[in-house]
Amino acid sequence: MAAPPPSRAEAEAAVRTLIRWAGDDPDREGLVGTPERVVRTFEEVYAGYRENPADLLGSTFTDVGGYEEMVLVRDIPFHSHCEHHMVPFVGRAHIAYYPAGGVVGLSKFARLVDAYARRLQTQEKLTTQIADTIETHLSPRGTAVMIEAEHMCMSMRGVQKQGSLTVTTRFGGVFRDDPAEQVRFFTLLRCGRDRTAG
């Protein structure tokens, strides 16, 4: 059984300890309110722990005129935090699926991405969690998820290579079984970007 979470006062005390460890004085004017602000920030950037992503895909629309082609929602912006260093990684998610019996509201995918991104994460796990949730709760004929992100643990520390992007993908159903469907997915992503660039 997991231990109960620490209180807000304990969390703020931990921030004060880190400020002292870093070499500064948590009682000086500019930092005296920082522990409270950090804890409030954590509540926001780690809000995904208080959400059940499965609830976001609980309802579908079946009156879609027989539509059975690919649905692609691209360039969903997100921010997350690396579970190894607790520094941000920021990027965009692209989600496609082939409906089977109904479609889901498009905003649900943005909410799904945030529900998993607002946790301590790895990009690989984030990609898999999004795809698995869609497959489990929508049972589509195919699912494709691609995430592109820049990791501050690589940009601001360590090798310090700014602008490097990490790309992860996860394919299910027809996207996994038919390479032509993967090509179609990537082509649609590229065409959308070409129009934006033009």
C-alpha positions in Angstrom: 0.0 0.0 0.0 1.4 3.4 -1.1 2.2 5.9 1.6 -0.1 8.9 1.8 1.2 12.0 0.0 3.0 14.6 2.0 1.1 17.7 3.1 1.4 21.0 1.4 3.5 22.3 4.3 5.9 19.4 3.9 6.1 20.0 0.2 6.9 23.7 0.7 9.5 22.8 3.4 11.2 20.5 0.8 11.4 23.3 -1.7 13.0 25.5 1.0 15.6 22.7 1.6 16.4 22.6 -2.1 16.9 26.4 -2.2 19.3 26.1 0.7 21.1 23.2 -1.0 21.5 25.2 -4.2 23.3 27.9 -2.2 20.7 30.6 -1.6 18.7 31.9 1.3 14.9 30.9 1.2 14.2 33.8 3.6 15.5 36.6 1.3 12.8 38.8 -0.3 12.9 37.3 -3.7 12.6 33.8 -2.5 10.4 34.0 0.5 7.2 33.1 -1.5 8.9 30.7 -3.8 8.1 27.5 -2.0 4.4 28.2 -2.1 4.6 29.2 -5.8 6.6 26.0 -6.7 4.0 23.8 -5.0 1.1 25.6 -6.9 3.1 25.1 -10.1 3.5 21.4 -9.4 -0.2 21.1 -8.9 -0.7 22.4 -12.4 2.2 20.7 -14.3 1.5 17.4 -12.7 -2.3 17.6 -12.8 -2.4 14.4 -14.9 -2.0 12.3 -11.7 -5.5 13.5 -10.7 -7.1 12.5 -14.0 -8.3 9.2 -15.4 -7.5 9.3 -19.1 -10.0 6.5 -19.9 -12.8 8.8 -18.8 -12.0 11.1 -21.7 -12.9 8.6 -24.3 -16.1 7.4 -22.7 -18.5 8.7 -25.3 -18.5 8.5 -29.1 -20.6 9.9 -31.9 -22.1 7.3 -34.3 -24.1 9.6 -36.6 -21.2 10.4 -38.9 -22.7 9.6 -42.3 -20.9 6.3 -42.6 -17.5 7.9 -42.3 -14.8 5.2 -42.1 -11.6 6.9 -43.3 -8.6 8.0 -41.3 -9.1 10.8 -38.8 -5.9 12.7 -38.1 -5.4 15.3 -35.4 -1.9 16.8 -35.8 0.3 19.3 -34.0 -1.2 18.9 -30.5 1.2 20.9 -28.3 2.2 19.6 -24.9 4.7 19.9 -22.2 5.9 17.2 -19.9 8.7 16.5 -17.4 11.4 13.9 -17.8 11.2 11.4 -15.0 15.0 11.1 -14.9 15.9 14.7 -14.3 12.5 16.4 -13.7 13.2 19.0 -16.4 10.7 19.8 -19.2 10.4 18.3 -22.6 8.1 20.1 -25.0 6.7 19.1 -28.3 3.7 18.1 -30.5 1.7 14.9 -30.7 0.0 13.6 -33.9 -2.8 11.1 -33.5 -4.7 9.2 -36.3 -7.2 6.4 -36.1 -9.7 4.5 -38.3 -13.1 4.6 -36.7 -15.0 1.5 -36.0 -18.6 2.3 -35.3 -18.2 5.9 -34.1 -15.9 8.8 -33.6 -14.7 10.7 -30.6 -14.8 14.5 -30.1 -11.5 15.9 -31.4 -10.8 17.9 -28.3 -10.7 14.6 -26.4 -7.3 13.8 -28.0 -5.8 17.0 -26.8 -7.1 16.3 -23.3 -5.8 12.7 -23.5 -2.3 13.9 -24.4 -2.3 16.4 -21.5 -3.6 13.8 -19.0 -0.6 11.6 -19.6 1.9 14.4 -20.4 1.3 16.2 -17.1 3.1 13.5 -15.1 6.7 12.5 -14.7 7.3 10.8 -18.1 9.5 9.3 -20.7 8.6 10.1 -24.3 8.5 6.5 -25.2 6.0 5.7 -22.4 3.9 8.7 -23.2 3.6 7.6 -26.8 2.5 4.0 -25.8 0.1 5.2 -23.1 -1.8 7.4 -25.6 -2.0 4.7 -28.2 -3.0 2.0 -25.8 -5.8 4.1 -24.3 -7.2 4.8 -27.7 -7.1 1.2 -28.7 -8.6 0.0 -25.5 -11.5 2.4 -25.3 -12.3 3.1 -29.0 -11.4 -0.3 -30.5 -10.5 1.4 -33.8 -9.4 -0.5 -36.9 -6.1 1.2 -36.7 -4.2 3.7 -34.4 -1.1 5.8 -35.1 0.6 8.1 -32.6 3.7 10.1 -33.3 5.4 12.5 -30.9 8.2 15.0 -31.6 9.8 16.8 -28.7 12.8 18.7 -27.5 14.2 17.5 -24.1 15.6 20.1 -21.8 17.7 17.4 -20.1 19.6 17.3 -23.5 19.4 21.0 -24.3 20.2 22.7 -21.1 22.4 20.1 -19.3 24.6 17.2 -20.3 25.6 17.5 -24.0 23.7 20.8 -24.3 22.5 20.3 -27.9 19.7 22.8 -28.4 17.1 22.1 -31.1 17.6 18.4 -31.2 14.2 16.6 -31.6 13.3 13.1 -30.5 10.6 11.3 -32.5 8.7 8.3 -31.3 5.9 6.4 -33.0 3.4 3.7 -32.1 1.2 1.9 -34.6 -1.7 -0.5 -34.1 -4.2 -2.4 -36.2 -4.0 -1.6 -39.9 -1.2 1.0 -39.3 0.9 -1.8 -37.8 0.0 -4.5 -40.4 0.1 -2.4 -43.6 3.2 -0.3 -44.3 1.2 1.6 -46.9 -1.0 3.0 -44.1 2.1 4.2 -42.3 3.2 6.0 -45.5 -0.3 7.5 -45.8 -0.1 8.8 -42.2 3.3 10.4 -42.8 2.2 11.8 -46.1 -0.8 13.6 -44.5 1.5 15.0 -41.8 3.9 16.3 -44.4 1.2 17.7 -46.7 -0.3 19.7 -43.8 3.1 21.2 -42.9 3.9 22.0 -46.6 0.6 24.0 -46.8 1.4 25.8 -43.5 4.9 26.6 -44.7 3.7 28.0 -48.0 
